[in-house]
Amino acid sequence: MENNKTIEVRLLNSEFEFAQAIRLADQVFRDDEHKSMGKAFPHLFSPELNQSYGVFINNELVSYIGLVPSVIHLESAEILAYSIGAVCTHPDHRKKGFASMLLDWVFTHVQRTDASLLFVSGSLPIYIKAGCSFYGKLNKYEIKKGDLLEKEGCSVRELSPFDWFHLRKLFQSRPVYFEQSIYDFSILNKAAGYASIFKMEHKILVAETEYELRGFVVLGVPNPSSSSGKQPARVIEWGGDPQAIKSILTKSFHIDITSLKCSIPVHEKELNQLLISLEKTVAPYPGTIKITNLDLFLKQVEPFLHGKIELIDLDINRKKLIFNQKSIILDNVSLEKLILQGDPNLDDYLNEIFPIPLPFSEGLNYV
């Protein structure tokens, strides 16, 4: 009770309550030029999934955290994960600890499932204090017309209604990606969640040779009727042959964009090599992440690690890492850091494995 008010923390459980969540998120994150959060992030406000939590005061939603389950494919491994987003509190109810309270409930929820990772779209102190950390490494480029040389071989065009089966083959052939059916891909593409932050829309360009799709790129492009009109376009998602992806990036300027922001994880070595002529900055992935259960994560990622390294439990807090006829002993904290951030001071062999490759977090599955 707070001043005779009943405070309740629980899962949202009706379309009416999710409508309240959308109104609250729109009030906090959107202006008149933005599309509604409910349209941009349908999976974050899903009564069907029934995964998101709220703080209610006398049945009125005053604080919210959206929670979305997903499956990550890493070669033959499947990693079960959650993502949180749209974390917001009504201005009249801030500084009361509601966001921290919701985060605790989310951690409890995740621990009751088989998920081993939690993606967080933010890096505020509340997340760092809760054990989330920066992770991964990517190269950030800004491409202008003429920066990349055009090559003959691939023609580039917009996606047609007849391409979906071919597109599915490309997005499921990536070495690491969020699981997406054709329908999932189409819904998330239309929603344009990450691009909507910048008041942009999506276009899908494909590269083909002899009527066979070789690659695709999902672009966030400025909306001429909004204040986003002069912003650089953004590469949201991509897949296929790296040379075909480069062809799309090179030829994308025919859709009337002035420049193109592009972040490529360092584990995509062939594509980064094709962009080597460009200036770049190196940065961690956006947002933060938490391994919610280390042993469960290692079990799920074992098909990827098999034949590369071996991990042996020494006790509850330490493991021996055996690799390339060598070994090191790591406590759990150091092992988690190695998994998420790598360590350039260790053996070069380990630098080919760590950090564990994870999908780019500002793609179609961004929350």
N, C-alpha and C positions, 0 to 999 in steps of 0.2 A: 504493500500500500504506500502511496505517496500523496500526502495531503488528501486522504480519503479517496484516492484514485486507485483503481485496480490495475496493476502492471502485470502483463502476461507475455512470456517469451515462448514462441512455438512455431511450428511449420504453418505456412499459409495453407488453407484448405478449401478455398472456393474461388470461382471466377471473380466474384465481387471483391475478395481480398486482394487478388492479383491486380484488379483494376485500381484499387487503392495504391498498390505498390508502383504501378506505372505512373499514376498522377504524382506521387511523391518524387519518383526519380526524374520525371520531366521537370518538376519544379526546381530540383537541385541542379540538374545537368544540362537542360535544354533551353533554348530561346525560341523565338517565333520562326526562325529560319530552319531550325533542326526538325527532322522527322521525330516522332514520338519514340521514346525508348522501347515501348512495347512492340513497335514495328521493326526497329533496328536490332533488337535482341530478343526475338520470340522465345528462344530457349531459356533465357534468364527469367521470364515471367510466364512459366508454363504450368498451368494447373494439372496437365497430364503427367509431367515429371514429378510434381509435388515434392520439390527438394529445397525450397527457399524458406528462410526464416525471417520473422519479424518481431518487433516489440510493439505490443498493443497496450494502449491506455484507454480503459473503458471501451474496448472493442474498436478503437481507432488506431490504425497503423501509423506509428511515429518514427520507426527506424526499420531498415530493411537490408538484407544481404542476399543476393542471388547466388544460387549454387547449381552448377551444371555438371553432370557426369559425362565422361568421354573415355574412349579407348585409343591409345597411341600404339601404332604399329611401328616397330623398329626392327627392320629385317624380319626374322621369324618370331620375334618376341612381341607379346602384347602386354602393355603397361596400362593398368586401370588408374584413372585420374579424375580429379574434380577441378573445376575452376570457379572462382568467386568473382563477382563483379556487381556493379550498381549498388555499392555500399553507401547508404545515405541515411541521414537523419533530418527530420523536420527542423527548421531553424529555431523553433520555440523549445526544442527538447534536446539541444546539443549540450555537450560538456557534462553529461550525466552518466557517462560510461556505457551507453547503450551499444555502441559499435563494438567495444571490447567484449561485452556480454554476448553479442551475436556471434563474434568470432569464436568464442569458447564453445558455443553450441555447435557451430560448424565443425570444429575439430572433433568433438564427440561423435557427430554424425559420420564423418569420414572414417573415424577409427572403428565404427561398427560395420563398415563395409570392407570389401577387398581392395579398395583404392589405396595406392601407395604414394601418390603424388598429389599436391595441391598447388595449382597455378593461381597467382594473384596478379591482377592487372596493375596494382599500385606498389609503391615502395615507401609508403609513409612509415614513420616510427612505430605506429601501432602494429604493423606487420613484421618489422624487423625485431621488435621486442618479443613477438610471439614465435620467433624462431624461423621466420622466412628469410631467404638470402638471395642475393643476386646470383645469376647462373649463366652458363654458356658464353659464347663469343661469336660476334658477327661483324662483317664488314659493311659499312654504310657508304653508299655512293649517291651522288646526285648527277644524273646524266642529262646533258643538253644535246639538242639536235646537232649532229655532226661529230659528236664525241666518239661514236663507235662506227667503224667502217661497215658498210653494207656488203653482204656477200650474196652471190647468186645461189640458188639451190632451193630455198624455202620461200613459198609465197605466204603472205600474212593477211588474214582477214578476220572479221568478227565471227563469233560463234553463231552457227545456224541451228535451227530446231532439229536438224538431222544428225547432229554431232554427238549426242549425249553418250551413246555406247562407246564411241571412240574416246571421248573425254574421260569416261570412267576408267578405261584401260590405262590412261596416262596418270590420273591422280592416284590410282591404286598401285602403280609401279614405282612410286617414290620410295626411297629407302627408309624414310621416317615421315609419318603423317598422322593426323587425327583421322580416325575412321569416319567415312562419309559415304552414305548411299547416294545414288543419283538424285533422289529426292532431297536428302539433306543438303547436298551441294547446291541444288537449285534454290532451296529456301534461304540458305545462308547468303548466297550470292545476291538474291533479291533484297534481303534485309540490309546488306552492306553495313554491318555493324560498326567496324572500325572506321571505315570511310565516312560514315555518317557523323562522326565526331567533328570532322572538318567540312561538313555539309556537302560531301561529295557523293557521287553515284558510281556504280560499277560498270565496266565494260570488260568482256572476255575476248581476248584476241588469241587466235590459234595460228600455228605455222604448219603447213602441209607440203608434202612432195608427192607428186603422182597420186593425188586424192587420198593420201594417208596422213592423218594427223600425227605430227612429230613432237609437238609441244604446245603448252597453253600458258597464258599469263592473265590473271585477274587484276585489273587496274582500278584504282580509285581515281576518278577524274572530276575536275571541278565542275560545279553546276553554274552555267553562265548567269542564271537568274538570281544567284545568291552571292554573299560576300566571299565565297570560296573561289570566285572566278579567276583570280590571278595566282592562286597557289600552285606549287608543283603538284603534278599527279603522283600517285603512290602505287608501288607494286605491292599487292595484297597477298597473292597466292600464285604458285607456278608449278609446273611439272613437265616431265618429258625429257627429250634429248637436250643437253646443255647448249649445243650449237643452235638448236631451234629456238630455245628460250632467248639466246642472244639476238637472233634474227628478229624476234618479236620486239625486244627492247629497242633495237636499232630502228625498226620501221614503225614504231608506235606513234611517232610524231605526226603521222598523216591524220590522226584524229584530233588535231588542233590543240596539242598541249605544248607548253613552253619548256618544261623540264620535268624530270622524273626522279623521285626519291626511291631508293632501292636498298633493302637490307638483306644480305645473304649470309646465312650461318657459315662459319669457317669450315664445317665438315663437308660442305658442298664444294669440294676442291676444284673439280673440273670447271664449274660455272665461274667460280672466283678467278680461275686462271684465265678464262676467256675475257674477263673484265679487268685484267691486270694493267691495261693502259690508263685506267681511270684513277683519279685521286680518291682516296678512301680514308675513313676513320674507323678504328676498331673500338668496339663497345660491347658490354654485356648485353644479353637479351633484355628487352624492356620488361618491366615488372619484376616480380620476385617469385620464389617457389619454396615449397617445404616438402621434404621427404617425410611423410607421416608415419611410415613404418619401414625401417631400413631393411630388416630381414625379408619382409614381404616384397619390397622393391627388388632386392637382389634375386629373389625367386622368380619374379616376373621378367626380369631383364636377363636371366641366365641363358636363354637361347642365343642372345646377342653376344654374351661374354664367353660362351662355350668354345673351347679351343684357343682362346686368346689369353685368359688369365684363370686362376683358380683361387677361391677364397676359402679359408679354413678358420672356423671359430676357435680362438684360444681361450676365451672366457666371455662373459656377458658383455664386456666393454671393448674387446680387442679382437682383431682378425689378422691372420697372415695372408698377404697377397703374394701369390706365386706367379711369376711371369718370365718367359724367355730364359729358363734355368736360373733365375734369380728370385729373391723374395725380400719383402719388407713387412714390418709389423705396424699396423695402423690402429689407433683407437677409432671408435665409431664416428666421432666428430670429424676427425681428419679424413676418414673414408668418405663421409658425406660431402665434405668440401672437395675432395678429389673427383667424385662422381659429378658434381654440379659445376665446378669451376676449373678442374684440371690443376696441374702443378708443373710449370715449365722447368722447375729445378730437379724433377725426377727423371728417370730414364726416358730416352727418346721413344722407346717402344711404347711406353704408357701414354705418351702424348698423342699417339695414333688412336687411342681408345677413349681417353678422357679429355675433356668432359664428355659424358655420355651424350650422343646426339639426340636432341629433342626438337620437335617441330617449332617453326617460327610462330611466336605467340600473338602476332598482330595480323594473322591471316583470317580466313573465313570463320574460324572457331573462336575468335577473340570475344571475351566477355568483360 
